[in-house]
Amino acid sequence: MNPEQLREAAQSLRDAESSGRFIAPLRETYPGIDGEAAYAIQQINTEHRLASGRRIVGCKIGLTARAVQTQLGVDQPDFGMLFDDMGYGDGEPVPLAVLQQPKIEAEVAFVLGRDLRSDNPSQVDVMNAIDYALPALEIVGSRIANWSIKFVDTVADNASSSCYVLGSTPRRLSEFDLRLCGMVMSRRGEPVSTGAGAACLGNPLNAVVWLARTMGRLGRPLRAGDLVMSGALGPMVAVSPGDVFDTRINGLGSVKAVFEAASGKDAS
């Protein structure tokens, strides 16, 4: 793709986000698009958001489930940027206006306490850099019509990001088992998704190591204070107006996502 096409594709994603008129897959509109071009499109929109006054607070990791990688024909995760206006507190109503074809998934979020300066950090480096973990819910979204995505579509679309909800029970890594921590997500008391840490590349820490190495090679290493959303622990679930999701992750705590009702009144 040439520079003009990259800018055109980035603009089409921004227009879809603001208008709610979702677009055809980029792989169909631009048959020559590859992973490098997709990340270039993501970067154009990252720079646009920064220029408009938004601030990067961390990264999200996507495609951490082996089954999803196989479905999309890739052998590694992807990443997107997290911005300061994407985050919501535990139980804080999430407005419909920020959602595009929303789906929700439970994750472990990590907050770094120190910089990762190496371009090839070890697992020990990453563990030492993590200050604490939190239970979290990511609300993914797509500007691609009907979620008809492949790898290049989701990468260009900031890894199909939308917003996230953080719990308020920080835990040190030594306080729970990252691989075996069981997760149950319920919609108004009915279980709708179950899983465990092992569903995320075998261990959520593996996903963070992958991200740290990837960002280091790109010359954008993770820094103290960065938030990392490490990837889904179980199947994602479609969100409807007025939904309330409660999630508990064994040893880590619980987190609740509350979605604004269609009338504009908050769910309870």
C-alpha positions as CSV (number, residue, x, y, z in Angstrom):
1,M,0.0,0.0,0.0
2,N,1.2,3.5,-0.8
3,P,1.1,6.4,1.7
4,E,-2.1,7.8,0.3
5,Q,-3.9,4.5,0.7
6,L,-2.6,4.1,4.2
7,R,-4.0,7.5,5.1
8,E,-7.3,6.7,3.3
9,A,-7.7,3.4,5.2
10,A,-7.0,5.1,8.5
11,Q,-9.6,7.8,7.8
12,S,-12.2,5.2,6.9
13,L,-11.8,3.5,10.3
14,R,-12.1,6.9,12.1
15,D,-15.2,7.7,10.1
16,A,-16.7,4.4,10.9
17,E,-16.1,4.9,14.6
18,S,-17.7,8.3,14.6
19,S,-20.6,7.5,12.4
20,G,-21.5,4.0,13.3
21,R,-21.5,3.1,9.6
22,F,-19.1,0.2,9.6
23,I,-16.9,-0.6,6.6
24,A,-16.0,-3.5,4.4
25,P,-12.9,-5.5,5.4
26,L,-9.7,-3.6,4.6
27,R,-8.3,-6.8,3.0
28,E,-11.1,-6.6,0.4
29,T,-10.8,-2.8,-0.2
30,Y,-7.0,-3.0,-0.4
31,P,-6.0,-6.5,-1.6
32,G,-2.3,-5.9,-1.2
33,I,-2.5,-5.1,2.5
34,D,-0.1,-7.0,4.8
35,G,0.8,-6.9,8.5
36,E,3.3,-4.1,8.1
37,A,0.7,-1.9,6.3
38,A,-1.9,-2.8,8.9
39,Y,0.4,-1.6,11.8
40,A,1.2,1.5,9.8
41,I,-2.6,2.3,9.6
42,Q,-2.9,1.7,13.3
43,Q,0.0,4.1,13.9
44,I,-1.5,6.8,11.8
45,N,-4.7,6.7,13.9
46,T,-2.6,6.6,17.1
47,E,-0.8,9.8,16.1
48,H,-4.2,11.3,15.2
49,R,-5.6,10.5,18.7
50,L,-2.5,11.9,20.3
51,A,-2.8,15.1,18.3
52,S,-6.4,15.4,19.4
53,G,-5.3,15.4,23.1
54,R,-5.6,11.8,24.1
55,R,-2.8,10.0,26.0
56,I,-1.5,6.5,25.7
57,V,-1.7,4.6,29.0
58,G,-0.6,1.2,27.9
59,C,-1.2,-1.7,25.4
60,K,-3.7,-4.4,24.8
61,I,-2.8,-7.9,23.5
62,G,-5.1,-9.7,21.1
63,L,-5.2,-13.1,19.4
64,T,-3.9,-14.9,22.5
65,A,-6.1,-17.9,22.1
66,R,-4.6,-20.6,19.8
67,A,-8.0,-21.4,18.3
68,V,-8.4,-17.8,17.2
69,Q,-4.9,-17.7,15.8
70,T,-5.7,-20.8,13.7
71,Q,-9.0,-19.2,12.6
72,L,-7.3,-16.1,11.4
73,G,-4.3,-17.9,9.9
74,V,-1.6,-16.4,12.2
75,D,0.9,-17.8,14.6
76,Q,1.3,-14.9,17.0
77,P,-0.7,-12.3,18.9
78,D,-1.2,-8.7,17.9
79,F,-1.3,-5.5,19.9
80,G,-3.1,-2.2,20.1
81,M,-2.8,1.0,22.1
82,L,-4.8,1.9,25.2
83,F,-5.8,5.5,25.6
84,D,-6.7,7.5,28.7
85,D,-10.4,7.8,27.7
86,M,-10.9,4.0,27.3
87,G,-10.9,3.1,31.0
88,Y,-13.9,2.7,33.3
89,G,-14.0,1.8,36.9
90,D,-15.6,-1.3,38.6
91,G,-19.3,-0.9,38.2
92,E,-19.1,2.5,36.5
93,P,-21.7,2.7,33.7
94,V,-20.3,2.4,30.2
95,P,-22.1,4.6,27.7
96,L,-23.4,3.2,24.4
97,A,-21.7,6.0,22.5
98,V,-18.2,4.5,22.9
99,L,-19.2,1.0,21.7
100,Q,-19.1,-0.4,18.2
101,Q,-20.5,-3.9,17.8
102,P,-19.3,-4.7,21.3
103,K,-18.3,-8.0,22.8
104,I,-16.8,-8.5,26.3
105,E,-14.1,-10.8,27.6
106,A,-12.4,-11.4,31.0
107,E,-8.7,-10.8,31.3
108,V,-5.9,-10.3,33.7
109,A,-4.5,-6.7,33.6
110,F,-1.0,-5.9,34.7
111,V,0.5,-2.6,35.8
112,L,4.3,-2.1,35.5
113,G,6.3,-0.7,38.3
114,R,9.5,-0.2,36.4
115,D,10.7,0.3,32.8
116,L,11.6,-2.6,30.6
117,R,14.7,-1.2,28.8
118,S,15.9,-4.3,27.1
119,D,14.8,-5.1,23.6
120,N,14.7,-8.8,24.5
121,P,13.6,-9.0,28.1
122,S,13.5,-12.4,29.9
123,Q,10.5,-13.7,31.8
124,V,12.3,-12.8,35.0
125,D,12.8,-9.2,33.7
126,V,9.0,-9.0,33.0
127,M,8.0,-10.5,36.4
128,N,10.3,-8.1,38.2
129,A,8.9,-5.2,36.3
130,I,5.2,-6.0,37.1
131,D,4.0,-4.1,40.1
132,Y,0.6,-5.8,40.4
133,A,-2.3,-7.5,38.6
134,L,-6.0,-6.7,38.5
135,P,-9.1,-8.5,37.3
136,A,-10.3,-6.8,34.2
137,L,-13.0,-6.8,31.4
138,E,-12.2,-5.7,27.9
139,I,-15.0,-4.5,25.7
140,V,-13.7,-5.1,22.2
141,G,-15.3,-3.5,19.2
142,S,-15.0,-3.5,15.4
143,R,-15.3,-0.9,12.8
144,I,-15.4,-3.7,10.2
145,A,-19.0,-4.6,9.3
146,N,-20.3,-7.9,10.9
147,W,-16.9,-8.5,12.5
148,S,-15.7,-9.9,9.2
149,I,-12.0,-9.7,10.2
150,K,-8.7,-11.3,9.4
151,F,-5.4,-10.5,10.9
152,V,-4.8,-7.3,8.9
153,D,-8.3,-6.0,9.6
154,T,-8.0,-6.3,13.4
155,V,-4.4,-4.9,13.5
156,A,-5.3,-1.8,11.5
157,D,-8.4,-1.3,13.7
158,N,-6.2,-1.0,16.8
159,A,-6.6,-4.7,17.6
160,S,-10.4,-4.3,17.7
161,S,-10.2,-2.2,20.8
162,S,-13.0,-0.2,22.4
163,C,-12.8,0.2,26.2
164,Y,-12.0,-1.7,29.4
165,V,-13.1,-2.0,33.0
166,L,-10.6,-2.5,35.8
167,G,-11.3,-4.2,39.2
168,S,-10.0,-2.6,42.4
169,T,-8.2,-5.6,44.1
170,P,-4.5,-5.3,43.1
171,R,-2.5,-8.5,43.7
172,R,1.2,-9.3,43.6
173,L,2.1,-12.1,41.2
174,S,3.1,-14.3,44.3
175,E,-0.5,-14.1,45.6
176,F,-2.2,-16.2,43.0
177,D,-1.5,-18.8,40.2
178,L,-1.6,-17.0,36.9
179,R,-1.9,-20.2,34.9
180,L,-4.5,-22.0,36.9
181,C,-6.7,-19.0,38.0
182,G,-10.2,-20.0,37.1
183,M,-12.6,-17.4,35.6
184,V,-16.4,-17.2,35.6
185,M,-18.2,-14.4,33.9
186,S,-21.9,-14.0,34.5
187,R,-24.6,-11.9,32.9
188,R,-27.1,-10.9,35.6
189,G,-26.3,-14.1,37.6
190,E,-26.2,-16.5,34.6
191,P,-22.7,-17.9,33.7
192,V,-21.9,-17.0,30.1
193,S,-18.1,-17.6,29.8
194,T,-15.6,-19.7,31.8
195,G,-11.9,-20.2,31.4
196,A,-8.5,-19.9,33.1
197,G,-5.2,-18.3,32.8
198,A,-3.9,-21.2,30.7
199,A,-6.2,-20.1,27.8
200,C,-4.1,-17.0,27.3
201,L,-1.0,-18.4,25.5
202,G,-0.7,-21.0,28.2
203,N,-0.1,-18.3,30.8
204,P,-1.0,-14.5,30.7
205,L,2.7,-13.8,31.6
206,N,3.7,-15.4,28.3
207,A,1.5,-12.8,26.5
208,V,3.2,-9.9,28.4
209,V,6.7,-11.2,27.6
210,W,5.7,-11.4,23.9
211,L,4.5,-7.8,24.1
212,A,7.5,-6.6,26.0
213,R,9.9,-8.1,23.4
214,T,7.8,-6.8,20.5
215,M,7.6,-3.3,21.8
216,G,11.3,-3.4,22.6
217,R,12.2,-4.4,19.0
218,L,10.0,-1.5,17.8
219,G,11.9,1.0,19.9
220,R,8.8,1.6,22.1
221,P,9.6,-0.3,25.3
222,L,7.1,-0.7,28.0
223,R,7.5,1.8,30.9
224,A,6.7,2.1,34.5
225,G,3.0,2.9,35.0
226,D,2.0,1.2,31.7
227,L,-1.2,-0.9,31.8
228,V,-1.2,-4.2,29.9
229,M,-4.4,-6.0,29.0
230,S,-3.0,-9.5,28.5
231,G,-5.8,-11.3,26.5
232,A,-9.0,-13.3,27.0
233,L,-9.3,-16.1,29.6
234,G,-12.4,-17.5,28.0
235,P,-14.9,-17.0,25.1
236,M,-16.0,-13.4,24.4
237,V,-19.7,-12.6,24.7
238,A,-21.9,-10.1,22.7
239,V,-23.0,-7.1,24.7
240,S,-26.5,-5.6,24.6
241,P,-27.8,-2.3,26.1
242,G,-28.5,-2.6,29.8
243,D,-26.3,-5.7,30.3
244,V,-24.5,-6.2,33.6
245,F,-21.6,-8.6,33.7
246,D,-19.9,-9.8,36.9
247,T,-16.6,-11.7,36.7
248,R,-14.6,-13.5,39.3
249,I,-11.0,-14.7,38.8
250,N,-9.8,-17.1,41.4
251,G,-7.3,-15.6,43.7
252,L,-7.4,-12.2,41.9
253,G,-10.9,-10.9,42.8
254,S,-13.9,-9.7,40.9
255,V,-14.9,-6.9,38.5
256,K,-18.3,-5.7,37.2
257,A,-19.2,-4.0,33.9
258,V,-22.5,-2.1,33.7
259,F,-23.7,-1.0,30.3
260,E,-26.0,2.0,29.7
261,A,-29.5,1.1,28.8
262,A,-30.9,2.0,25.3
263,S,-33.1,4.7,26.9
264,G,-30.0,6.4,28.2
265,K,-30.7,5.3,31.8
266,D,-28.0,3.4,33.6
267,A,-28.4,-0.3,34.4
268,S,-28.2,-1.4,38.0
